[in-house]
Amino acid sequence: MEATAESRSKRRHSGSAQFIRPSKHVKGDHFEIEFEDTTEYNDEDADDDINMLAEQDLLAALEQAQSEPRMVPHIASTGDSVEWQRTIESVVRNVVSIRFCQTCSFDADPAVTSEATGFVVDKTRGLILTNRHVACAGPFWGYCVFDNHEECDVYPVYRDPVHDFGILKFDPSKIKYMEVGELTLRPDLARVGVEIRVVGNDAGEKLSILSGVISRTDRNAPDYGDGYNDFNTNYIQAAASASGGSSGSPVVNVDGFAVALQAGGSTEAATDYFLPLDRPLRALQCIQNNEAVARGTIQTQWLIKPFDECRRLGLTPPWEAAIRQNFPKEIGMLVAETVLPGGPGFKSIEEGDILIKINDELITKFVRLDDILDSNVGSNIKLLLQRGGRDIEVELGVGDLHEITPDRFLTVCGASFHDLSYQLARLYAIPVKGVYVSEPAGTFRFDGSDKGWIIAKRYILSLPDNAEHPLTLLSPPLSFSLDSTGLWDFKEVADALPPKPLQPMSAQFVTLDNPGFAGASDLVRSFVRIACEMPLKIDGYPLPRKVGFGVVVDHEKGLVVVSRAFVPYDLCDLTLTIAESVVVPGKVVFLHPLQNYAVVQYDPTLVQAPVRSAKLSTESVRQGSSTVFFGFNHNFRVVTTKTTITDITTVAIPANSMAPRYRAINLDAITVDTSLSAQCASGVLADEDGTVQALWLTYLGDRAHGSKDIEYHLGLSTPTILPVIRQIQRGQIPNLRILDVELHTIQMSQARVMGVSEDWIRKVEQDNPQRHQLFIVRKVSCGPVQTLEEGDLILTLNGKIMTRISDLDVMYDHDELDIHVVRNCEELSIKVPTVTTTDIETNRVVVFCGAVLHRPHHAVRQQISHMHSEVYVSARSRGSPAFQYQLVPTNFVLAVNGVSTPDLDSFLKEVSKIPDNTYFRLRVITFDNVPFVITMKKNEHYFPTMEFVKDPLEACGWRRVTYEHGKPHSGLDTGILSDSMDQGVD
């Protein structure tokens, strides 16, 4: 749903001190990180963090008023009276800064880490009033900081299902160094013309006090676009220019009473929106009396509309006169805006109906409407409406609003499900029933995006592993529900059924009518579509899911070659679709460390289709020769054309400086003279008979202007991959040895300057008449002791002159190479050790406090000169402690609580000693060598420590271990691991 013109100019105010990309629509309360998203930056959101108006400093007055250290408040107006200064001094003692996480996506809210404001309303019970979008609809984890910088954990005891307020609880006995006060709620004092102050948290930096005058008390609730919105209440309006972090701030009058609750504002003006305190006061009184907060609904949204518009809708003069006589200050009436199908008001109330009476009482206020509904849950009420000038009387049952507000969710395969909420049903005007996918992940990422989905039928608990009718269950589902402590507890609700035996399926490939390329239809039979789901983001790869095509190179063994841009590592779940019909599981067999391809395998006995092994050419193509381009476009449709090979040149894909990830280096890439090459991510170059001369692959490279990842489309000659394929066909998994350096070509003019003799230049010209070139070491990877140095110019490898990058292939089966180089204008012969692919690929991952940690992968070692430690932060979950306390991807962890942790073993040993819900210190160093220390609070309830270890004996190739109280166990994994992780650099 598109945001309305109004929603684009609104924002809520809870801010954050660490986010790097605002959400697509200006929803206001949080900045939402989704690193894999490519949404453009919204400057309006950035303004929330930086456009706080300057205010007059009250430092001198407050220093005289109290002697204890405290935050320095500021106010916007000049010449404030002594009364206001005394009021502010009293109020600020009751205002708290709230730092919180919603640990996973729930209802309309994503997993998020943010900051906001609240204020104490009951010092004895430890109750704090704030916004509902701060208290969160789902799992909440947070703490508050008082004016004297004492900290205390908080948890929600009430979240209103509709209105934007919630109540948090803290332990007053934890506050040792100041006397906690409380603010009195006086909704009756919010009147037009009243001078007010907004006492809030300015993006976590300091206490800020802004001045204003109430200009309206009858505004409809602001619309922030998609997601959570308040409705069925009037809002108070004033010009206070509040900014990020001020959500939940008290709006006080000169006597120090709270008259409203800060909730949002406009990005295009200085206007702010405050929630009236009538309903928060009632909820507070119910909690103080140990009573349930009853909330009634007839599932109808109302709007205040002025009398002139009501007359156009059919309001008759007698009723207008009666309303104006009884409510002389009113300017409008309540009009039905949305009536949900299947709700109590359905078929009795219509959109455009004007509300006249409830139970024979004239109604013009939302406050009175809420009073009546909340007092009649489970009972009937009588409504008098006007519809097109006619009186309509209806009798309705009042439903329980809490019953249609989800308070538990189910996790399956990393995705989260819960009952559809009233909030989302109202957004789309649909019945409040069905299941909502709040966290799409894995199999349930239906269109590749993070948006939620509504599903009508429930098959989840009855499906065995790998079943597909219509949803897939890969692990026992967990149910999370809210308990009395504010934590969402969990339990296993179903055992995983045994895997369903897979049965062979048959299908036919499409036939292509392409008279210009007779082998096209045969080539179609050599392609399969591969979907790769990645439960963890490791090795800097930015996406949780990727789909592309692979080439079948041995249909009898089910071997397929595919780009590493689609299958970046083997901690993944592969499904292969054959002939657009047969879906079978697959596994990763081999990952080439340099040349950007992977070999995957499926069980050919499950496929009854005429799959054909592609015939791979043993001869390398030449520049200028003709070829047929055969590719799959963005619609997965086959496109072909005759073309010419324009160039074959040695390339190194540019490194991604923001998040190092796998990239191809030291290989010859092919380009062709057709625009289709840029449109197709997968394909081949073939001759007229269908013999494949080169694979057309996607190469993942740098990031454009720090946002969208750049993909390169290039060809890889088939003779390059044939030795590996033949070894795998013999049942041997290659463990290639490589020279761990990045090479660039250098021309003879440069070679002369660097000290290459005329004799060597003659040898180069004779060895490679087409390309007079040598290779220079551009970068030596960090790791074992290297004997090559950056700037070395290579003359020979094992006695053979090196003028082609393919000459480097001799390294694959040698532990050591004899290399003759020119260094500083002198010739040297040196022995250079090689490394194996098993030394390069990630084989162990630790998840701690929402951070994904592993040994620095190959791309990191290619870009740094010194290995700080073997504990590297690859990603972090939104809403996790790692996110909240700014443990940033690309950081290295050096020490825990002062103890050095050079590797994952020592790191696990130290963090296992840390008690739950306590702070600890991490010494960290950035990718660009800047050391610093952060403090972080451990949260084992939502983010237990887990370890993933590569294990060839496991069906998926990996084994998971979950730690409980610092010890590994094989029990139920109860953690929340967001599928959308941040991998960027703050």
Secondary structure, 3 states (H helix, E strand, C coil): CCCCCCHHHEEECCECCCCCCCCCCCCCCCCCCCCCCCCCCCHHHHHHHHCCCCCEECHHHHHHHCCCCCCCCEECCCCCCHHHHHHHHHHHCCEEEEEEEECCCECCECCEEEEEEEEEEECCCCEEEECHHHHCCCCEEEEEECCCCCEEEEEEEEECCCCCCEEEECCHHHCCCCCCCCCCECHHHCCCCCEEEEEEECCCCCEEEEEEEEEEEEEECCCCCCCCCCCCCEEEEEECCCCCCCCCCEEECCCCCEEEEEEEEECCCCEEEEEECHHHHHHHHHHHCCCCCCCEECCEEEEEEEHHHHHHHCCCHHHHHHHHHHCCCCCEEEEEEEECCCCCCCCCCCCCCEEEEECCEECCCHHHHHHHHHCCCCCEEEEEEEECCEEEEEEEECEEHHHHCCCEEEEECCEEEEECCHHHHHHHCCCCCCEEEEECCHHHCCCCCCCCEEECCCCHHHCCECCCCCCCECCCCEEEEECCCCCEEEEECCCCCCCCCCCCEECCCCCCCCCCCCCHHHHHCCEEEEEEECCCCCCCCCCCEEEEEEEEEECCCCEEEEECCCCCCCCCEEEEEECCCEEEEEEEEEECCCCCEEEEEECHHHEECCCCCCCECCCCCCCCCEEEEEEECCCCCEEEEEEEEEEEEEECCCCCCCCCCCCCCCEEEEEECCCHHHHCCEEEEECCCCCEEEEEEEEEEEEECCCEEEEEEEEEEHHHHHHHHHHHHCCCCCCCEECCEEEEEEEHHHHHHCCCCHHHHHHHHHHCCCCCEEEEEEEECCCCCCCCCCCCEEEEECCEECCCHHHHHHHHHCCEEEEEEEECCEEEEEEEECEEHHHCCCCEEEEECCEEEECCCHHHHHHCCCCCCCCEEEEEECCCHHHHCCCCCCCEEEEECCEECCCHHHHHHHHCCCCCCCEEEEEEECCCCCEEEEEEECCCCCCCCEEEEECCCCCCCEEEEEEECCEEECCCCCCCCCCCEECCCC
